[in-house]
Amino acid sequence: MKKIVRYIQILLFSAVIFLGAGCESNFLDINKDPNNPTIVPLRQLLPYAQLNINNSLGMGPSGLSEPLSSFSHQIVVRDNWNSYFIVGDDFPIQQAWDNLYAGAFTDLRQIINLGTEQEAWQFVGIAQILKAYAASAMVDVWGDIPYTNATLGAENPYPEFDKGQEIYPKLFALLDEGIANLAKTSSLSTGTSDLFFSGNVDRWRKLAKTLKLKLYNQIRLTSLYDDATVKALIAEGDLMSAASNDFELRYGSTTAPENRHPSFIQEYVQGPQYNISPYFYQIMQGKSTLNPILSGIEDPRIPYYFFNQLTPDQDAQNPVSYRDGAFLSIWFASLNIDPNEGFDQDQSQTMLGLYPVGGKYDDGEGGVVNQSSGLQGAGYQRLFTYANSLYVRAELALTKNTGEDAEELFEQAITESFKEVNQIADLAGAPTLSTTEISSYASKVLALYTAANTEKKLELILTEKWIANFGFGLEAYNDIRRTGYPKPFDPNTDNNPFTVLNRSFILSLPYSVTDLQINPNAPAPRNIATDKVFWDVD
C-alpha cells in the first residue's frame, strides 16, 4: 500500500514539474492569443519594410516618383503637378510620408531591436542600410524631418524635426554600423525574405559603401563633403561592380495576390494615367530645339521606353495636343490652356513601355494595350543601379578630382544603362540592342563630351543619367536642384501659346498635412518655391 501511495506522489510531483515547465514556455497560457502575436518574426517584418520603401519612393500612385517624374519632365499628368504645384494632402505626399514612418521605419526599428537581441546580425545590418537610404531620400525632398526620436510610439508620440544637415552625418554612421553588422556571424539568414538580394551579404555591403559615395556626391557643394573618405572608398574598390548588384525590386504578374508594378496597373489596367513628356521624347529623338544637348543623336532605347498605340498613318481618337508620327502626348503647363489637351486619348496616346513598368515593347505595329500586354506588369522599380553608381562616380571624378577617369566612367555608365534595357528585353522575349547599336550611341555622346568644357561635360553626364532613370523621378529631381541639370523644360520660352507657367520650380516638397495638424513639434508649412534643402546651395 505504501508503495502505491509513494508511486502516486511521484506521479503528482512529476505532473507539477511538467505543468510548471509548461507555464514557463507559455503552455496553456490563455492570456496570449497565438493568432495575434505581439512579436512578428524578422522574416515577416523585412519584406514589408522593403516594399514600403520601394513603393513610397518609386513610381506609382503612392510613390514620390510619380509627381517628381512630372517635375523633372519625364512624364506629364493632367493634374496640378502639370504646373509645378503640389500640396500636403496630395495622395503621394500623404501615402509616402505615412508608409515610410508608420510602416517602413517602424518595422526597421523593430528589426534592429529584435535582431540585436537574437544576434541576427544579417537582419540588423540590412535594416540599418535600408533606414539610411530611405531617410536620406526623405531629407533630400523634405529637408528637416523627424529622425532621432521618430517611431518611438507612446514614448514620444510627437517627435521633433531634425535639421537635414544634422541627419546626414548620422546616416553615414548608420551605414558604417550596417556594414560592420553584416560582417558578424548571424544567428539567422534572411533567405528569400530579403526581396532585393536574397540575403547576399556581399551585395548589401557593396551597396552600402556605394550609397555612402552617392550621399557624399549629393552634398559635394557643402562643408559636409569629405574628400578623404570619398577617395578612400574609391581606392578600396569594394563598390557595386555589376548589374547583378542593382538595388531594384522586380514585381510579378499575378493579380491574386496583386503584385504587378503599380504604374502598370495605372496604365494598362485602369486606363492611361500618364503622358510621356514631349520634351523628354524630343531629346531622346535628338531633335530638341528647346534643349539641343544631344542634337542629332537618336536614342535606340525609345521603343523600350514608350509604346505607341497608333501607327504613323493612323487617326487619333480626338484632336491632339502633340503628335510626332505614332507618338502622341500633351505638353507640361498646358492644363486648361491648350484646347486639345483635355480630349480622351486612351486608345491613342503613347504609354509607358517595357523598360519603366513591365509594359509592352514597341514593335511599330501599334495596338490598344490591356493588362495582358508585354510583361503584364512584371517590371522593375530601380532604386539605385550599377549604372547610376557609375554616373555618380563620373560626376565626382569630373568635379572633385577623385583620381578616376570621368570620361571612362561616363562611357561605362552609358553601356550599363543599355544593358539594363537588354536585361528586361530578354525577359520579355523582345529584340535586344546590339553591341553595335550600344557602341555607336556611346561614341556619339562621348564625342560631344570630349569637345565640351567642364560645365557642358557635367550637363551631359546628368542628362544621360536622367534618361537612364526614366521611371524613377527622385534621382533627376535631386540632380536638377543640385546642379541645374538636366536642364528643366521652360514653358515660357518654347514659343507655344498653349503652355503658360506662372510658378517656379519646386525646391522642396510640402509636409504631410496630417502630420502638421497633429504634431505640435512640426514646423510651419513649407513654401515649396523658396524653401531649399540644406545641400541646395546655388
Disulfide bonds with the S-S distance in Angstrom:
none
